[in-house]
Amino acid sequence: MSVTPHVTVLSGALGAGSRTERLARWCARECLSRGATATLFGGAELDFPFYGEPGRHGPRVTRFLDDLARADGVVLVTPAYHGSVSGLLKNALDYVNELAADVRPFFDARAVGCVALAGGEQGAAATLATMRAIVHALRGWPTPLGVGVTGGSLPDGDASPASERTRRQLGLMLDQVLFLGSVPGAGRPEEAALSSLALTALDAGYFDAGKSGSPRGGTSPEISAEPVLYRHADR
């Protein structure tokens, strides 16, 4: 049975032109080129009231939670702020608590790719460690490869990572996210056996790395101010 995975991509920086958001858009488009669909939530779409405040659930929060609930994989992209994730992203992830009673609670049985942008390797490494801890707390599976983007590897003018090595690393990470998301029944209680098999394979590193960066046709739509749903043009 063929499954088209859906990936939710979150940018942890407010600025639409920030390097963090440009890299998140690049990741969303790369998911598209691999035959998936993806929704990009930019920083402006994640600028929610502090979690726990009265009356916090508006339409933007509902749209965010609905997309996460149906996602087969997640990609988190954040700037490194003092060795950790941005407050914007952390607050958005706190809202995932609202999925506690869902059929697939939190990030249960889903692969989550983590990307940290920093001025140096120490900040990127510390931030990636924090991201992985958060994903584990939300019952998700951090991909074996997390990517720290630093210095000259940061996105250039066309939003692509400046370093070929970084592009390869990000492509491999996305392959890992999509491997689990494309397995029929992965993360779905009604097909728990397949889910368990997929998780075991992911943990062992059995994913299709050979498809990294290979486009399958189609044209990605323009980015708007709203969360962008990317769909493969041939599907």
C-alpha positions as CSV (number, residue, x, y, z in Angstrom):
1,M,0.0,0.0,0.0
2,S,1.4,3.4,-1.0
3,V,1.3,6.2,1.6
4,T,2.0,9.9,0.9
5,P,3.5,11.2,4.1
6,H,2.6,14.7,5.5
7,V,5.3,16.7,7.3
8,T,4.7,19.7,9.5
9,V,7.6,22.2,9.5
10,L,8.0,24.7,12.3
11,S,10.2,27.8,12.1
12,G,11.3,29.2,15.5
13,A,12.1,32.8,14.4
14,L,9.6,35.6,13.9
15,G,11.2,37.3,10.9
16,A,9.8,36.1,7.6
17,G,13.2,37.0,6.0
18,S,15.3,35.4,8.8
19,R,17.8,32.7,8.0
20,T,15.8,30.3,10.2
21,E,12.6,30.8,8.3
22,R,14.3,30.6,4.9
23,L,15.9,27.3,5.9
24,A,12.5,26.0,7.2
25,R,11.0,26.9,3.8
26,W,13.9,25.1,2.0
27,C,13.2,22.0,4.1
28,A,9.5,22.1,3.3
29,R,10.3,22.3,-0.4
30,E,12.7,19.4,-0.1
31,C,9.9,17.4,1.4
32,L,7.8,18.2,-1.6
33,S,10.6,17.1,-4.0
34,R,10.6,13.8,-2.2
35,G,7.0,13.1,-2.9
36,A,5.5,14.3,0.5
37,T,3.2,17.1,1.4
38,A,4.3,19.6,3.9
39,T,2.8,22.6,5.9
40,L,5.2,25.3,6.8
41,F,4.3,27.3,10.0
42,G,6.5,30.4,10.0
43,G,7.3,32.4,13.1
44,A,4.4,34.8,12.6
45,E,2.0,31.8,12.5
46,L,3.5,30.5,15.8
47,D,3.2,33.8,17.6
48,F,0.6,32.4,20.1
49,P,-0.3,33.7,23.5
50,F,1.7,32.2,26.3
51,Y,0.5,28.6,26.9
52,G,-1.8,28.5,29.9
53,E,-3.3,31.9,29.5
54,P,-7.1,32.1,29.5
55,G,-8.7,32.3,26.1
56,R,-5.6,31.2,24.4
57,H,-7.3,29.0,21.7
58,G,-7.8,31.0,18.6
59,P,-8.1,29.8,15.0
60,R,-4.3,29.9,14.4
61,V,-3.8,27.6,17.4
62,T,-6.5,25.2,16.1
63,R,-5.1,25.2,12.6
64,F,-1.6,24.4,14.1
65,L,-2.8,21.5,16.3
66,D,-5.0,20.1,13.5
67,D,-2.0,19.9,11.1
68,L,0.2,18.3,13.8
69,A,-2.4,15.8,14.6
70,R,-2.5,14.5,11.0
71,A,1.3,14.8,10.4
72,D,3.4,11.7,9.7
73,G,6.6,13.6,10.5
74,V,7.8,16.9,11.9
75,V,10.7,19.2,11.3
76,L,11.8,21.7,13.9
77,V,14.1,24.6,12.8
78,T,15.2,27.1,15.5
79,P,17.9,29.7,16.1
80,A,20.1,28.9,19.1
81,Y,19.3,31.4,21.9
82,H,21.8,31.0,24.8
83,G,22.2,27.3,24.1
84,S,18.6,26.5,23.7
85,V,15.6,26.8,21.5
86,S,13.8,30.1,20.9
87,G,11.0,31.0,23.3
88,L,8.7,31.2,20.3
89,L,9.2,27.6,19.3
90,K,9.2,26.4,22.9
91,N,5.8,28.1,23.5
92,A,4.4,26.5,20.3
93,L,5.6,23.1,21.5
94,D,3.9,23.6,24.8
95,Y,0.6,23.7,22.9
96,V,1.3,20.2,21.7
97,N,0.1,19.2,25.2
98,E,-3.4,19.8,23.9
99,L,-3.0,16.6,21.8
100,A,-2.6,14.5,24.9
101,A,-6.0,12.8,24.4
102,D,-5.6,12.4,20.7
103,V,-5.5,9.0,19.0
104,R,-1.8,9.7,18.4
105,P,-0.9,11.8,21.5
106,F,1.7,14.5,21.2
107,F,4.4,13.4,18.6
108,D,3.7,9.7,19.3
109,A,5.6,7.3,17.0
110,R,6.6,10.0,14.6
111,A,10.1,10.9,13.4
112,V,11.1,14.5,14.2
113,G,14.0,16.2,12.4
114,C,15.9,18.8,14.5
115,V,17.8,21.7,13.0
116,A,19.6,24.4,15.0
117,L,21.2,27.6,13.5
118,A,24.0,29.1,15.5
119,G,27.0,31.3,15.3
120,G,29.2,28.5,16.5
121,E,29.3,24.7,17.0
122,Q,28.9,24.8,20.8
123,G,25.6,26.7,20.7
124,A,24.3,24.4,17.9
125,A,25.2,21.3,19.8
126,A,23.6,22.4,23.0
127,T,20.4,23.4,21.2
128,L,20.2,20.1,19.3
129,A,20.5,18.3,22.6
130,T,17.7,20.3,24.1
131,M,15.5,19.7,21.0
132,R,16.0,16.0,21.2
133,A,15.1,15.9,24.9
134,I,11.9,17.8,24.1
135,V,11.0,15.5,21.3
136,H,11.5,12.5,23.5
137,A,9.3,14.1,26.2
138,L,6.6,14.4,23.5
139,R,7.0,10.7,22.6
140,G,8.5,11.4,19.3
141,W,11.5,9.8,17.7
142,P,14.3,12.3,17.0
143,T,16.0,11.3,13.7
144,P,19.4,9.7,14.1
145,L,20.8,12.7,12.4
146,G,20.2,16.2,13.8
147,V,21.8,19.2,11.9
148,G,23.6,22.1,13.3
149,V,24.0,24.9,10.8
150,T,26.7,27.4,11.7
151,G,28.9,30.1,10.3
152,G,29.4,29.9,6.5
153,S,26.9,27.1,6.3
154,L,24.0,29.4,7.1
155,P,21.4,30.0,4.3
156,D,22.5,32.4,1.5
157,G,20.3,34.7,-0.5
158,D,18.3,32.0,-2.3
159,A,17.4,30.3,1.0
160,S,19.6,27.3,0.3
161,P,22.3,26.3,2.8
162,A,25.6,27.8,1.6
163,S,27.5,24.6,2.3
164,E,27.1,21.5,0.1
165,R,27.9,19.4,3.2
166,T,25.0,21.0,5.1
167,R,22.6,20.4,2.2
168,R,23.6,16.7,2.2
169,Q,23.1,16.5,5.9
170,L,19.7,18.1,5.8
171,G,18.7,15.9,2.9
172,L,19.7,12.8,4.8
173,M,17.7,14.0,7.9
174,L,14.6,14.6,5.8
175,D,15.0,11.1,4.3
176,Q,14.9,9.8,7.8
177,V,11.8,11.7,8.7
178,L,10.0,10.5,5.5
179,F,11.1,6.9,5.9
180,L,8.9,6.4,8.9
181,G,6.2,8.7,7.6
182,S,5.8,6.7,4.4
183,V,5.4,3.3,6.1
184,P,1.7,2.2,6.0
185,G,0.3,2.3,9.5
186,A,3.3,3.8,11.1
187,G,2.3,5.5,14.3
188,R,-1.4,4.5,13.9
189,P,-2.8,2.2,16.6
190,E,-4.8,0.1,14.3
191,E,-1.6,-1.1,12.6
192,A,0.7,-1.2,15.7
193,A,2.8,-4.1,14.3
194,L,3.9,-2.2,11.3
195,S,4.5,0.9,13.4
196,S,6.8,-1.2,15.7
197,L,8.6,-2.6,12.7
198,A,9.1,0.9,11.2
199,L,10.5,2.3,14.4
200,T,12.9,-0.6,14.7
201,A,14.1,0.0,11.1
202,L,14.5,3.7,11.7
203,D,16.5,3.2,14.8
204,A,18.8,0.7,13.0
205,G,19.3,3.2,10.2
206,Y,17.5,1.4,7.4
207,F,16.2,4.3,5.3
208,D,16.5,5.2,1.7
209,A,19.4,7.7,1.7
210,G,19.9,7.3,-2.0
211,K,16.9,9.5,-2.9
212,S,18.3,12.5,-1.1
213,G,17.8,15.6,-3.1
214,S,16.4,13.9,-6.2
215,P,13.3,15.9,-7.4
216,R,10.3,14.0,-8.7
217,G,8.9,16.8,-10.8
218,G,6.3,19.4,-10.0
219,T,6.5,23.1,-9.1
220,S,6.4,24.4,-5.5
221,P,3.9,27.1,-4.9
222,E,4.7,30.6,-3.8
223,I,5.1,31.3,-0.1
224,S,2.2,33.3,1.5
225,A,1.7,34.8,4.9
226,E,-0.5,31.8,5.9
227,P,0.8,28.3,6.7
228,V,1.7,26.9,3.4
229,L,0.5,23.4,2.4
230,Y,2.9,22.0,-0.2
231,R,1.5,19.2,-2.4
232,H,3.3,17.1,-5.0
233,A,2.0,18.3,-8.3
234,D,1.7,14.7,-9.7
235,R,-0.6,13.5,-6.8
